[in-house]
C-alpha cells in the first residue's frame, strides 16, 4: 500500500515541485480545492479528500477535512495493535505527510477596507485541526507548514525513506508556534471589535526580524522581533538603506528618538543617547533644526542616534557627516545626501514613513514573571487644561519654549527636568532620584543659556526648592503639572522672582 501525503495550501509556492517529488517516491497525494486543481492542471495524480471520506465539501468549503477517515489517519499510533485493528475495522489508512498552510487571515485584516465578514471567512478551521493533529502525532507523521522545509524533508525521504524523529519534532514545534500565532491574531482582532480593554487573558505574537550579535552587553544573547500589523511608524518597520547591522542598544535608542520626533509638526531633529534626548532642535528647515540639536549638546551627540522628520538634503547631510553618529533616521534621503553619507561604511541609515497609517494601542513592558500594559502617553500640550498659576502671563516666545519643553520632558527618564528656549533644548536632567538633582543637572548643562529660558518638569514640585534653583539660574518660565499640597509655596517663589509658571494638570512619569 502506498504511503499517503495530504497537501492543502493557501500559499502554493513550491508545492508543485514538492508534490512531483513525492509522487516519484511512490506517495499517493490527497488534496482539496484550489491545491488539488493546481496539481491536476500540472499533471500530478491527485485523490480528492471527498473520495476518501465519501462526503462532499459543504458550506462553501467550511467543512471538508473534518472527518474520522482523515483525522484517524493523522492521529493513529501506527505501531499500536489496537489502533491498527480499529483502522482496519473502520477502513482508515494512515497519512504519513501533511503539508498545510492556513487561510490568509493576517493579510486579510491588514487591508484598510476589510469587512468583519471577510475577516471571519478567513479564519481557518480545518487547517489548524489537521496541523495540530499531525503535530501531536509527530512520532509517525511529518507535518510541514513552511515551504522552506520542503527541501530538507525530501532529502531525508530520498536518503532513508522517512524523516528522522528529530526533524519531525522540529517541524511539529514549528506548527504549534504557527497555529498559536494564528490564533493570537484572531483573538486580538475579535477582542478589538468588542473594545474589551483588559481581557482575562492576553496573547501577543511576534515574528523574528533579526538575530542580534548580543544584547545590552556582549555576554547577553538577544534577538529583535516585530509585531505583525504593528505600527509602521516604528523602528520595527524601518527600512535600512546602509550600514552595519543594528545592535540591541541601537534599536532601543532609535525607538526613543522616533517617539520624540513624532511630537513635532515643524522641521525637527532629535539626538538620543542611552534612550534619553541629549539635543532637540526645531527650525524653518531641517538643516537649521539639526544645527540646533547639535548645539544643544555637542559633546553628548557624539556616537548618538539622530532622528529627523523631513527629507535629509545635501546641506543637512554635510552637517551630519562631520560628526560620528551611529544611526540617522528620516522619512527620506535625497540622492546627493545618500551619496555623501554612504561614504561612511558603518553608519546606519534608516527610513520610516512619517505619515502614520496605524499605531499600537498598547505599550507593553516585560517584568520577571509578567507583563505590564498601558496606553501610550499620547497626551500633548493641546490636550492639557492650561492654567497660568502666577501673576505674570508668558510672553509669546516663552509660550513656544514651554511647549517645546513639555513635548520633550515626557520622553526623559524620571525624575526629569528639561531647559529650553523657543527652538532647542539647553539642558536635560534625566533619571534622578530627586527633582532638585534633575534640575541641577539640566541647569548646569544650560549654564548661561538658562537666563531667559524655560524649564519643564515631568511631575509637580513637592517643595519650592526647584523653583528657587531655577530662579538663581535665570529661568523666566516654568511648566509643570501642579497638584502638590505645597503648590502655593512654589507659586509664591515664582512670583517673588518674576517667573511665569504654567500648570498642565497632567504628569509625564517615564520609568
KESE-161906 format. One record per residue (C-alpha): x, y, z. Coordinates in steps of 0.001 Angstrom, whole numbers, plus 524288, in hexadecimal, padded with zeros to 5 digits. Example, Ala and Ser with C-alpha at 12.3 -4.5 7.8 and 13.67 -1.06 7.14 Angstrom:
REM residues 2
8300C7EE6C81E78 835667FBDC81BE4 
//
This chain:
REM residues 511
800008000080000 8052880D597FC59 8083C8172C806D8 7FF668230E806D9 8026183189806D5 7F7B183B9D808E9 7FA89848A98025E 7F1748545380441 7F7B6861BE803BF 7F39B86FD280202 80193873C87FE7D 804ED86B2B7F2E8 8132F86F207F1FE 81B16862C27EF56 80FAB8597B7F13B 80FBC8543B7E341 81E128501E7E3BB 81C0684A587F14E 8103F8426D7ECC8 8177483DA07E0AB 822D98391B7E91A 81994831D77F237 8131282B0B7E6BD 8208F826E17E20F 82296821037EF99 815E2819457EDBD 80D1A821697F68D 7FE88822B47F414 7FABD831187F457 7EE23835277FB20 7E963843007F965 7DE0D84C947F953 7D8F5858857F242 7E29E861BD7EBF9 7EE83859897EF20 7E8A584D9D7E89A 7E4F1855A37DCA2 7F2B485B597DBBD 7F93084E057DC9E 7F007847697D2F2 7F1C88525B7C903 8005284FB17C9C2 7FF348410F7C7B1 8000483C117D5B0 7F719830A27D8FA 7EECB834C77E48F 7E48982DF37ECD0 7DA08837427F18B 7D7958371180027 7C906835437FDC1 7CC3D828987F6AA 7D25F823CB80357 7C7AA828A180C58 7BC1C825B880375 7B6F2833048075F 7B76D83F407FED9 7BD0184C6D80277 7B1B18543D807F1 7AE61861C180CFA 7B739868E680355 7C29A8604780713 7C148862BB815A5 7C00B85405817B1 7C88184AD680FAF 7D36D8447C817AB 7CC9D84391824E4 7CA1283514823D1 7CE80828D382B50 7D3E4822D781ED0 7DD4F82E5881E14 7E0008310882C5E 7E0CE8229F82F9A 7EB90821B28256B 7F27C82D4282BA6 7F14582947839E8 7F30981A9A83972 7FEA6814B18407F 8036B80D13834E7 80A85802AB83CFC 7FFB2800C58470B 7F8237F3FB844B9 7EB5E7F96684A29 7EC52805638416D 7EF967FCBB835CA 7E3C77F43E8389D 7DAB47FFED8395E 7E0478056682CB7 7DD9A7F880825F0 7CFE87F7C582BAA 7CC438057182718 7D3AA805AB81A35 7DD6E8100481E6E 7EAB081128817D9 7F6068184081E58 7FA94825668192E 8094F826FA81A07 80B9C834D781514 80310840C38170B 8060D84D9681050 7FC7B8584D813F4 7FCDA866FC81531 7F19686F2A81993 7E7D4878D381423 7EE5F8862C8131B 7E82C88C4A81F29 7F342895E5821CB 7F38E89A6C813B0 7E4C889BF8813B6 7E3D28A46881FF4 7EF4D8ACBC81B84 7E6FA8B21781063 7E1F28BFAF813D8 7D44D8BCC980E8D 7D2D48AF3281473 7C5348ABBB8192C 7C24F8A3908252C 7BBE48998681C45 7C8518982481419 7D08B896D682051 7C7C988C3C825FE 7C7AD884948193C 7D6878844C8198E 7D71087D8A826BE 7DBCB86FE88234C 7D5E48647482AD8 7D95C857FB823B3 7E75B85C2182136 7EB2185E5F82F81 7E405851DA83349 7EC2B849DD829B9 7F8AA850BF82D7D 7F69984EE783BFB 7F2B18409F83A63 7FEAB83DE283207 807C88455483AF9 8028B83E19846DC 805238314D83FBC 8128E8353883AB2 818078283183F38 811EA82303832AB 80E0C82ECC82A60 816A5838D18239A 80F61845D0823D4 813968519481BE9 80E5485F6481D1B 81972866D1816A6 81DE8865358088D 82C0D8671F80CAB 82B7C859A9812FE 827E585233806A3 83603850258028C 83AAC84A7180F82 82F298410880FFD 831E783C4B8021F 8406583A81804F6 83D348317A81051 8328482A228090E 83B958278A7FD8A 8469B8237B80693 83FAD81AE181092 831AF8197080BFC 82CE882138817B0 82FDD82D5481F78 8370882CDA82C67 82FFB82E7783950 8386783A7783BB4 8336C840C182F29 8255A83D0B831DF 82612842C083F91 82C3584F5283A81 82172850A48305A 816F484D9D83A7A 81C048585984361 81BB78618F837D0 80D9285DD683530 80936860AF8430F 8104886DD3842B4 80972870B8835DC 7FBC786D1383A62 7FDC18743F84744 801B48808A83FE5 7F61D87EE4836B4 7ECA287DA184216 7F2F1889288490E 7F028891F583D61 7E21688D5283CD5 7E04488F5284B71 7E62089CF284A95 7DD838A0B383F04 7D0F189C1584576 7D4B28A21285292 7D6B78AF2284BD6 7C9268ADE9845DF 7C3538AC3885363 7CB618B7AB858B8 7CEE98AFA5864A9 7DAA28B67786AA7 7DFEA8AC8A8744A 7DAF189ED78710C 7DD588938887A59 7E83A88EDB87165 7F0888962186798 7F90788FA785D5F 8026E896C585473 80A13890ED84953 816BC895F584390 81E9E8925D8378B 82D668916C83740 832DF89D5583072 8412389A54832D3 84A3A8939983C66 8535789D5084309 861CE89BC4845A3 85F2E89DCE85419 8565B8A51085D8A 858F98B0E386612 866548AAEE868EC 86EAB8A14A86134 86C148961286AAE 85D48896B886863 8567688FD385D0B 84BDA8978B855FC 842C08982084A48 8395D8A22784483 82B2F89E7F84218 820B28A6A783B96 8122A8A64983E69 809F18A2778328D 801878ADE082E20 8082A8B69A8381E 80AA98C51683662 811D88C7A5829AB 816888D49D82F72 820598CD078379F 82DFC8C77083824 828218B9D983635 823F48BD9E8286A 82F7C8C62F824BE 8369A8C3C6817FB 845688C3A181939 84BF58C9D880D86 85A178C903811DC 863488C50681CA5 8663F8B9A882565 85C298B1C882CD8 854738B865837A0 857E78B4C58458B 84EC08B2F785124 8526A8C05785695 8513E8C69784915 8433D8C1CE8482A 83FCA8C6E0855B9 845B88D431852EA 83FBB8D50084555 832618D21084B06 834188DCFE85502 838378E6A384A76 82C888E346841EA 822EB8E50484D17 828438F29E84FF6 828D08F77E841F8 81A888F35584046 816F48FE8C84956 81A37908F383F44 8135590DE383324 81D9D9181A82FA4 82B20913D482AEC 8317990D368369A 83DB590587839EA 83FC98FCEF845CD 84C998F76784AC0 84C0F8EC3785488 855E78E57485D55 852388DA278663E 843AE8DC378636B 843C58EA5886811 843F58F64C85F3F 850D08FD9185FB7 84C72907B9855E0 83FB890BC784F69 83E9F916C6845A5 8345C91CD383CC3 835B69267583199 830BF92B86824BB 8388F920EC81DC0 83D4591386821D4 84B5A91835820EA 8484C9233082A81 8415D9199F8337B 84D0D9107E8339C 8565C91BB283652 84E3791F0884249 84E21910E4846E8 85CDA9105084553 85F0D91D2184C72 85680918508579D 8611690EBA85BCA 86C4990D6C8522B 873759041B85B34 868EB8FA0685E0E 864528F90284FFA 8713A8F24184C96 86DDD8E413849BE 85F668E70C84AD8 853178E42684333 84C948EF1883B7E 83E828EF43836B3 839978F9BD82D5E 82B918FBC0828CA 82ECC9012781B55 836688FC2C80F9F 844FF8FD1E811D3 84A3A90682807A2 8583B9096C803CC 859E89149A80D75 8555990C15818C5 85D5F9006D81445 869A9908BC8141A 8677490C618225C 864228FE6682627 870508F91981F90 87922901CB827A6 876C58FA2783431 876C48EBEF8383B 868D08E6C5838EC 863E48D8E983A6D 856CA8DA918337C 84F698E4BA82B99 840BE8E2E982A2D 8387D8EAE2820BC 82CCD8E96E817AB 835B58EAE080BCC 843AB8EDD680794 846348F5717FB27 84F2E8EED07F14B 859EA8F8A37F436 858658F6D8802E6 858A68E81A8018C 864E08E8927F92A 86BA98F11480342 867AC8E97580F57 86A358DBE8809B9 878948DF6F808B2 8789E8DBDF81717 879048CD0E81727 872B08CA2D82439 868768D4BA8262F 85AAD8CF49825E0 850FE8D6BE81D78 842B68D37681FE7 835FB8D83A81A1C 828578D74C81FF3 81B798DCF481B05 818B08E96B8227D 80A8A8E92681E35 805328DFF882869 7FBE88D5D4822DC 7F9C28CE0182F33 7FE668CE2583D28 7FF438C4C084876 7F45D8C61B85260 7FC618C13185DBE 80A438C20986299 80F908B5D78690C 81B248B43E87221 81FF58A73B87709 823058A4F288553 8280B8984888ADE 81C8A88F0A88AF7 813048986988497 80F648A36487B7E 80ACD8B15087D8F 801618B79A873E9 7FD888C5C28729F 7F8878CF658689C 803288D735861C1 8053A8E49E867D0 7FF3B8EC4C85CAC 7FB128F7BE8654E 8004E9044385F59 8004C912BC86234 7F3D8914CF85A68 7ECE490AC686300 7F08D9114786FCB 7E81D91A2587811 7F2269250A87851 7F1DE92E54883D9 7FB1A9398188666 7FD259386589516 80570944AA8970B 803389532E895D3 80A5D95450888FA 805CD94E6287C22 81035948588732E 814E8950328679F 8130194AA085A00 82111945EA859BC 81FAC93FD786732 8137593893862D2 81B3A93285857B7 8261892E98860FB 81C5B928CD86A9C 815C7920D385FEA 822E091B9A85B52 826F79181286913 81A109114486BCF 81B179094C85F2C 828C7904A6862BC 827E99027B87165 81E0A8F76F87069 8283B8EF7C868FD 832DD8F1648733D 834E18E76B87E07 82F028EC0788AE3 831BA8F3CB892D0 833158FCB888718 835DF90B1D884F5 837F691161877B2 83CAB91F4587522 839519252C867DF 838549317B8600C 82E57932B385522 8362892A4884B7D 83EE3920C9852DB 841E69199D85F54 84C5C91FF7867AC 84D7C91640872C5 847EB908D387604 84798902EC8839D 8438E8F4AC882D2 8411E8E92488BAB 8442F8EF53898C2 83F3C8EAD08A5DF 83A9F8F88C8A979 83597903D98A172 83F5190DDE8A679 84A46904F18A1EB 844529041289454 842C9912DC893FE 850D8914A289845 855CD90C7488CE5 84D3E91348882D9 8505E920ED887BF 85EF291E2C888AD 85EF19192387AC4 857769252187617 860D292E4587D30 85F9D93C5B878B9 855919383386E9F 84BE4935DD879B7 84A0F9448787B35 83CF2947D48752A 83A2A939868722C 82EF49306B875FD 82F27924AD87EEE 82631918D287D76 823DE90EA0887F9 81D8B90154885C9 816E0901C089327 8130090BAE89D6D 81C2C912728A6F7 81A3690D248B4B8 8216D919168B9DC 825C79263E8B4B1 8343B922788B3F0 833F291F748A54A 82DD492CB68A28B 8384C933248AAD0 8431292C1D8A33E 83CAA9303189676 83BEB93E5689ADF 84A3E93E8589EAF 84DD19397889118 845C39441388A57 83A1293BED885E0 82E5294484882D0 823C293A6F87FA1 8200992D3888569 81678922C188123 81281917C988A50 8065E90FB588D8F 803269161689A8B 7FB4E90EB98A4AC 8049590EF88B034 7FF40912738BD9E 80A0891CAF8BDA1 806FD922B18B05D 804D992FCE8B6DB 812EA92FE28BBBD 817DF92DD58ADD4 80E99938208A86D 81304941D98B2AD 8215693F308AFC0 81EE4940EB8A129 817CF94DD48A337 822B6952CC8ABF1 82C51950738A0E0 823EB955388958C 8226C9477B89006 8162B943B6888A1 811AC935FB88C0E 807EB92DB788489 8008E921EC889D2 7FC469172988076 7F53C90E16889E0 7FBF09021888427 808B48FBB5887E4 811D58F43087EBC 8191C8EA27886DF 821F28E15E87EB4 828358D5EA885A8 
//
